[in-house]
Structure formats: C-alpha cells, structure tokens
Amino acid sequence: MPDLKELATRVFLETLRAIEPGSKIKEKLRIDADMLSVGGEHIPLTQYREVVLIGMGKASMKMGAAVESLLGDRVERGILVTNHRFNIDVRSEVVVAGHPLPDAESLRAGERIIELVRSCDDDSLIIFLISGGGSSLVELPWSREISLEDLRTTNQILISCGASIHAINVVRKTLSKIKGGRLGYLARKAKRVGLYVSDVNPGDIRSIASNPLLSEASAGEAFFDVMDKYKLIDRLPDSVVRTIGQEDLFRFAGEGDAAENSFLTVLLMDNSDALQAAAEVASKQGFHVEVDYDLIEGAYESVADESIKRLLNLRSRAGRPVCMISGGEVSCPVRANGVGGRNQEFVLYSALRLAHLGTGETVVVLSCGTDGIDGNSTAAGAVADGNLTVRAAQLGEDASRYISANDSYTFFKKVGGLVVTGPTGNNVRDVRILMAQ
C-alpha cells in the first residue's frame, strides 16, 4: 500500500475540490427566464428595481463570483469582504480585511455595508453571502469609544482563552452594530435572501459570522456566563468594560422582528458535507471508512485520545485498512507565542501518543482547516505517523517542548509533515483523517 501520509493528504486535497462554494451555488440556485429559484421559493426578479450583493467571510469571493455569473447584469451593486484577494473577476467591490483579528478595513467594510443596506428599499433584493471568518472581516463596535486597538485586543483575548466558538460569538455579537441580527434589521425594508456556508455546529446558523442577519433573543445572561467562566472582565480594555455597563447593549436590534418571515435563509454547505466527501474519497482508495460526527468540539487532547482509541478498535474489527474521519473544531488554548494552530498541535500531540503506542508507520493522523489556514501559520494543518516524534528525538527535537510553546508549525517545518494549500476561499471547519493498516 502507498505511504499512508501521502494517502491521507490526497484525501484531504480531493475533499477540498469536492466542496468548492461555486459548485454549491449552482446546485442550489436556478434562473428560469426572470424567476430565481432558491430554497424552495420562486422570486420574480421583475418585481425588483435592483439586486444587491453583500458578502462577508472567507468564501465570499467564490460565492459572489458564482452568483454574479448566474444573475449577470441584474446585480446592480455589491460588496464582498474577504481575507484574501483571489484572482477571480467580479463586478462587486472587494474589500480585503483582517482575520483572525479585525483591522481598519474591517471597520471600513462595516461602514460601507451599513451604508449600502440603508440605501435599499422594498424594491431591492439583497442577497447576503455569509461564511466563516465574517466575524472579524466585517465589524463596527457598538460604542464609538471602543477603538480599533481595543477591539483587536478583545478579539485576541477571546480567541485565545479556550472558549468554544459559540461562547466567543456571544461576546462578539453583543459588542457589535453588525452582529446579533442587527445588520439584517437595518435591511428589513428589502427582500432579503441569506446564503450560508457554515463553519459552526450543524443547526447553529446564528453562529455563522456571529449572526449578522437573523433576529435573536437578548444574550445578557449568556454574555455574563462567558465573562465569569473564562474570567474575562478584568482582562478586557477599559472602553469595553464601560460599554458593558450600557443597558441597551443587551437588546439585539430586530429581536422579535415581525419581518423575519421575509428573510429566506439557505444553508449551502457545512462541515458534514466535507466529512461525507472525505469518506467517499477514502472509500475509493480501498479503506473501510467510518465517520464520527460526534467528535466535533472539545479539548484537542481528549478528542485525539478518543479518536486514536476508536481507530485502533476499528482496525481490530475490520481486519483491513481503515480510515476514521471527523471534523468540527477542537479547542487549543494559546499559552505561548509560538507559530501554529489547533490542527498542527492536534497532530503533534497525536504523534506523541502513537509513538507511545508503538504504531510506527501503520497509523497516521491528519488534521487540516478547510480554509487552508491554521492559527497564525501559513499551513492548513499537518500529517504524521507514529515514527515522526521518534525520528525528531534522534535529531535532538523534543516534540513536547514545541507543544508547550504552541510552536507546532516550527516543529513540522523542521522535521516534515506540514500540509500547505494556501487560502482556499472556503471555510467549513476542520477535517481530521486517521488511517491505519
């Protein structure tokens, strides 16, 4: 059998090709004469003076290009906010903004988008393209007192405290003029369609990009639960703490919005699509495949331990080469200033566990982000077998030291195992592929 590391990497790369956002747009949207069919609804385009395109997230350029191709010159105005300027021709304005921390372009994008939706009326059809990464790419703080520096500091604290994405978004929504349905409420006069590529748990559409569109209940109690659990209040900038004291902060604009039923939402793709695609690719390579949909969140060490345990049990039962696939996003608290991300640290920890078990080259672990970016590194993730840390030790490299330093990227760069794709223009969370023979 070919090298398992190469096979796992091939499965991941073919999975990326199978979940291209443009192809999902073409599957879910149809034009027949002047009738747009989407999400089971038929929208007569002749009823609208203009079609306006607003995209925010890592997949917005590819989604926007596909919608523009479908609707042609019916798209009068548009803005697409992304983290990477792909070589794709679009008519809409493109803003490249900051991720994982907002930057000045994120604030400019927030202002431009609010200006755009406020100019729309009941003869406007707004098609929103929402994907992961939108939380930092488009932003306006609730209070003008919160500077960009304070906003970045707050976001850095949130993403490094070990909280789940849901908990992080509770705080982000509350402190924003865009999130928590506030943008959708500003656009309530127009016909609104939301197309989503999800980077959150199944069924949790209101967490994608911190929910800019759909109304939701006040998050006051949940907000303070997050503050207490992760001991955040004493770490946040003074301007943010003062803003938390404003009573109207905790009522999301649009709460109980009577116009909610005019908002058509369509989920184009989520992590389960990536896992299913990976399973199909691995099956064609001759593996007995199981997908563990329950291993989606948790401390990366516990998820790794459980994943390896299940893989070895599967191998003993199947009596043939096996592949176990899971996804989601594990938590990986940042304790030091190294380079890497949750996927690379997951793989490095797993490699140490495999070395302890003495699996050698018969077991491999791959974990990568479908956005092509893992933490503060240039890699999508990494792949390793049970011999990797043993070989590294012979070269004087102690893998556990790199874990303590959150420096997994540097380790893999020295000894091999990085998976580098560059930004993919997509984002449906992570894919983990474990193989054994």
N, C-alpha and C positions, 0 to 999 in steps of 0.2 A: 504494500500500500504506500502511496506517496507520503511525504512528510506531513504530519498532522497539522503543524503550524501553518504550512502553506495552504492546506485544505481549509482550515478554519478562516484564514484571511480571504481566500477565494469566495467562500460562502458569504462573508460579510460584504465584500465588494459587489457581488452579484445581487445581494439583497438591496443595496443602495440603488442599483439600476432598476430594480423591480418596483421601487416605491417613489419614483420621480413625481413631484407635485403636478407637473403639467399633464401627465397621463391621467391622474385622478380627476383633474378639472374636466378633461374631455369625456371621462366616464360619467360624470355627474351632471354636466350642463349640456343642453341641446338648444339649438336655434332652428326653428321651422318658420320660414318667412319672417314675420315680425313678432313671433312668440318665443319667449325664453322659458324653457322648461328646466326647473331646478327644485330638488327636494320635494317632488310630488306636486308642486304648484306651477301653474302656467301664467306667465306675466306678459301681458300685451305691451310691447315696447312703445307702440304708438301713443300710449297714454302718457308718456313722459317726455318732457322737453329735453332732458339730458340724462346720460348715465355717468355717474361719478364713481371713480375707483379709489379706494383708500386701503392701502396695505401696510401692515406692521408686523414684523417678525422676520426670522431667518429665511422663510420660504416665500416672502412677499414678491421678490422679483420674478421667480419662476411661475408663481401663481398669477401674477399680474400679466406676464407675457402671454400666458395661455388664455386668460380672459380677454385681453385685447385682441388676440388672434381670432377668438370666437365672435366678438361683438364688433370688431372693425372700428369704423369712424363713429359709431354710436357712442363710444366713450369720449365725452367732451373734455372732461378734466380728470386728473388723477395724481396721486402722490403715493409712492411706495418707499417705505422706510426699511432698510436692511442693514446688516452688519458687514456686507461685502458687496462691492460693485462687480457683478458678473458681466461678462461680455455678451449681453443679451440686449437686443433692440426693443425698447419700449417707448411709447409716447408719453407716458406719465412721468412726472417729475420724480427723480430718485434722490433720496437722502440717505447717506451712509452715516450711521450714528453708532454710539458706543455700546459695547457689550463685553463683559457682563455688567459693567458699570455705566450708567448714563453719562453723556458728555454734553457739550454745548449744542451739538447737532441734535441730540435727543430733545432738548428743550425747544430748539427751533422747529423741529418736526411737530412737537406737541402744539405749538402756537399755530403753525400752518394748517394742521388738521382741524383744530377747533375753528379757525377762520373759515376753512372750506365747508365744514358741516353747517355752520351758522348761515352760510350764503345759500344753502339748499332749501327748497320749499316742497310743497305737496306735488309738484310736477317734476321732481327729481327722483331718480332711482339711484340709491347709493349701494354699491357692492363693496362690502368690507371683506378684506382678506386677512385673516388673523392666524398667526402661527407663533410657535415658541420663540422666545427672545424679545417679544414685543414689550415686555415689562420694563426693560432698560432702554430699548431703542426709541420709544416714544414716551415722553413724560413732561408733566408740568406739576410742580409741587402745589399742594392745597394752599399754602401760605407763601406769599412773596418773600417773607422773611427767611425762608429756607433757601440758602444759596446752593449753587451747583456743587461746591466743595462739601457742604453739609449733606446734600443729597447723596453724593458718591460715598461719603463716609458711612452713612446709614445703610446703603445697599451693601457695602463691603462687610459691615458687621453682620447683616442678615445672612448673606450667602456663606459666611464662614463660621456661623455659630452652631451648625449641626442640625438646624431646623429643617423639616420637610418643606417641599416647595409650596404645599398648601398653607403652612404656617407663615412662611415668608410672604406669600401673596396677601394674607390677611393684613399684614402691616403695610405693604406696598399700596394696596387698594385704598386704605384709609387715608394715607398721606397724599393722595393724588387727585388732581382735577380730571384726569383721563380715565382712571380705573374705577372698578366697582360699579360699572354701568353708567358712569357719568357722561362719557362720550356719546353713547347710544341715546341717552336722554336729550342731549343737545341736538341730535339729528332726528328727533321724533316727528317732525312735520313731513319728512320724506318717506318714501317707500324704502325699507331697509332690508338688505339681504346680507347675512354673515356666513362666509365660507371659512371653515376651520381646518387647520392641520394641527393635531393635538400633540403636545409634549407633556401631558399630565395623565393622571389615572383615568381609566375608562369611566365615562359618565360624568366626569367633572369638568364640563365645558366652561364653567365660570372661572376656572383657574387658569385657562389659557391666556397668556399675556395679561394676567391679573384682571380679566373680565372688563374690557373697555365698553362692552355693548349692552349686556343684559342686566335688567334690574335685579337687585338682591336686597335681602334684609340687612339691617344695621349690623355691623361687626364689632360693636363696642366690647361686649363680654369676651369674644374670641380674641380681640386685639390685646386686652389686658392679660388674658391667659398666656398668650405668646410672650408678652413682656415679662411676666413672672417666671415662666418655665425656663426661659433662656437668660434671665437676669439682664435684660437689655436696657432698662430705663436709665440706669446710671452710666451707660456706655454711649448713649446717643448724644448728638450735638445739642447745645442749649436751645437753638432755634426750633428743633424738632420737639423737644420736651415742652416748650412753650406752646407749640401748635397743638400738641396732645391735650392741652388744657382748654381748647375751644370746644364748646358744647356741640355746635352744629357739625363738627368734623365727622361725627359717627353716624350721621344720617346720609346714606348714599343717595345722590340725586337720582330720581327715577324710581325710588322704592315704591312698589305698588303701582308702577306706571300702567295706566289704562291702555296705552298704545302698544303694550308688549306684544299683543297678538298680531300686530302688523309687522313684527320682526321675524323674518324667515331665517332659521339657522340650519346649516347643513354641515355635518361632520364629513370631511373628505377622507380623512385618514388618521389613524392613531398608532400607538406602539404595537397593538395586536396585528396590524397589517404587516409591520416589519417582521414580527416573530413568525407569522404564517409564511411570509416569503422566504425567510431563512430556513424554515422547516422544509419547504418544498425543494429548495436548492440542495440542502444536505441529504434529503431522501434520494435525489437523483444521483448523488455521489455514492450511494450504496449504504448509507448509515441507517440504523434503526433509530428513529427520532422521537423524542418526547419534548413537549413544550410545557414549561412550568409557568402558568400565568399568575400564580400566587406569589412568586418571588419578585416583587416589583419595588419594594421600598424596605428600608431598614439599615442598620449599621453594616458597612460593607464586610466587616469581618464575619458577622453571623450569617449573612447571605452567602458569602464564599464558602464557609464551613458546610452549610446546608446543601449548597449546590454540588460540592465535591462528593459529599456523602450520597446524594441521590444519583450522581453519575456512576459512582462505583457500584452501587446497588443495581442500577440499570444494566451495567456491563455484566454483572454476575448472573442476572436473569436472562439476558438476551443471548449470550453466547456468540456475539458477533460485534463488529464495530458499532459503537453507539454515539449519539450526539444528543446533548441536552441543551435546550435553548430557553433563555429567559430574558427579561428586559426590565424596563422601568428606570428608576434612578436610586442608587444606594446613597446613603449619607456618608460624607467623608469630612469630618471637621478639620479645619486648617489650623495646625498648631505651630507651624514654622513658615519660613519664607522660601521654600524650595519651588521647583518647577514641576508641574504635573497636574493631575486631576483624578477624579474618583475612579475612572476606568483603569488608568495605569496603576493606581495604588491597589485596586481590587486584584489586578492580575499579579502584581508583585507579591502581595500577601498570599494569594493562591499558590504561586510558585514555591514559596517557602513551605506551605502546607504539603504540597505534592512532594517536595524534596524529603520532608519528614516521613511521608508515607512510602517513599522509595519507588514511586511510579515510573521514574525515568522518562523516556520519550513516548511512553504508551498513553499518556494523558496530557492534553493541552487545554489551556484556558485562554479565551479571547474575550475582551470587553472593549467596546468602542461606542462613541457617540455618533448617532446618525447625522448630526450637524457637521461632523468632521473636526470638531474642536473639543478637546478635553481639558477643562480647567484653564490654567494660564499657559498652556503649552501649544505647540504647533501640530501636535499629533491628535488623531482621532481616538487613540487608545493603544492597546498593546496586546501581544500574544506571547505565551510562554509555556514551556513544558516543565516536567519535574526535575530536569537536569540543569536548568538555567542558573539557579542560585548556587548550585554546587560548582559549576564552571566559573561563576563570578567569584566565589570564595577563593578558588585556586589562583585567581588574578589579584587577590587582595581586596576585593569589593564585598563589603558586608551589606546584604540587602536590607536587613532590619534597620541599619543606620539611615538608609535612604527613606524608609517608611517614616521613621521618627522625624525626619527633616521635611516631610511632604515633598520629596525630591525624586519621585519615581521616574520622571522624564529623563533626568540626568543619568540614572542607573541604566535605563533601557538604551539610551543613546550610546553609552559606553560598551554594553555587552550584547546589544541587539534585541529586537523584539518590538520596536515601535511600529505602529500601523499609521501611516500618514496618507491622508486623502486630500487635504486642503478643505476649505469650507464647501459644503455640498449644496447649499441653497435649500436645505430641508431641515426638519427637526421633529422627530417622533421618538425622542428619548434615546435610551441606550439599548444595545443588543449584546447579550452575552452568549457565547458559543463555547460549550465544553465538549470535547471529543475524547473517546477512549477506544483502544483496540486491544 
